[in-house]
Amino acid sequence: MINKIVLGMASLRLMSGSLEIIAALLMLRLNQVDKALLVNSGLAIVGPMTLLLTTTIGLVGLAEKLSFTKMLWVGLGVTCIFIGILKK
């Protein structure tokens, strides 16, 4: 039996990956740099949002197993990842 938390995390990743593949096919179909760049720009939020959602689901699944201090460390790590991604 598959854990519901793991199933949720995997489902989000499958949807995100499918969206990336569809976007790549759309870029090939459009065959224009400016339009491909627009499609790519639209995907800019997908990666970080997927990371945030899957991490949140995973943390909810671990909430009863981890101490509050360990949860803070994980949250701090995710915050550092986002600062590194978004900082120019």
C-alpha positions as CSV (number, residue, x, y, z in Angstrom):
1,M,0.0,0.0,0.0
2,I,1.3,3.4,-1.0
3,N,1.6,6.1,1.7
4,K,-0.9,8.9,1.0
5,I,1.8,11.6,1.7
6,V,4.2,9.9,-0.7
7,L,1.5,9.6,-3.3
8,G,0.6,13.3,-3.0
9,M,4.3,14.3,-3.3
10,A,4.8,12.0,-6.3
11,S,1.6,13.2,-8.0
12,L,2.7,16.9,-7.7
13,R,6.1,16.0,-9.3
14,L,4.4,14.0,-12.1
15,M,2.1,17.0,-12.8
16,S,5.0,19.4,-12.8
17,G,7.1,17.2,-15.0
18,S,4.2,16.7,-17.4
19,L,3.7,20.5,-17.6
20,E,7.4,20.9,-18.4
21,I,7.2,18.4,-21.2
22,I,4.0,20.0,-22.6
23,A,5.8,23.4,-22.5
24,A,8.8,22.0,-24.4
25,L,6.5,20.5,-27.1
26,L,4.7,23.8,-27.3
27,M,8.0,25.6,-27.8
28,L,8.9,23.2,-30.6
29,R,5.5,23.7,-32.2
30,L,5.6,27.5,-32.0
31,N,9.2,27.4,-33.5
32,Q,9.8,31.1,-32.7
33,V,12.3,32.3,-30.1
34,D,10.1,35.1,-28.7
35,K,7.1,32.8,-28.2
36,A,9.3,30.0,-26.8
37,L,10.7,32.6,-24.3
38,L,7.2,33.6,-23.3
39,V,6.3,29.9,-22.6
40,N,9.6,29.4,-20.7
41,S,8.9,32.6,-18.6
42,G,5.4,31.2,-17.8
43,L,7.1,28.1,-16.3
44,A,9.4,30.2,-14.0
45,I,7.0,29.8,-11.1
46,V,6.3,26.1,-11.6
47,G,9.6,24.8,-10.2
48,P,9.7,26.8,-7.0
49,M,6.0,26.2,-6.3
50,T,6.4,22.5,-6.8
51,L,9.3,22.5,-4.4
52,L,7.3,24.4,-1.8
53,L,4.2,22.3,-2.1
54,T,6.0,18.9,-2.1
55,T,8.1,20.0,0.9
56,T,5.1,21.2,2.7
57,I,3.3,17.9,2.1
58,G,6.4,16.0,3.3
59,L,6.7,18.1,6.4
60,V,3.0,17.6,7.3
61,G,3.7,13.8,6.9
62,L,6.7,14.1,9.2
63,A,5.2,16.5,11.7
64,E,4.5,13.9,14.4
65,K,7.9,12.2,13.9
66,L,10.1,15.3,14.0
67,S,10.8,17.6,17.0
68,F,9.9,21.3,16.7
69,T,13.6,22.1,16.5
70,K,14.2,19.8,13.6
71,M,11.2,21.2,11.8
72,L,12.6,24.7,12.2
73,W,15.9,23.6,10.7
74,V,14.1,22.1,7.7
75,G,12.1,25.3,7.3
76,L,15.3,27.4,7.5
77,G,16.8,25.2,4.8
78,V,13.9,25.6,2.5
79,T,14.0,29.4,3.1
80,C,17.7,29.4,2.2
81,I,16.9,27.6,-1.0
82,F,14.3,30.2,-2.0
83,I,16.6,33.1,-1.1
84,G,19.3,31.5,-3.3
85,I,16.8,31.0,-6.2
86,L,15.2,34.4,-6.0
87,K,18.1,36.6,-5.0
88,K,19.8,38.4,-7.9
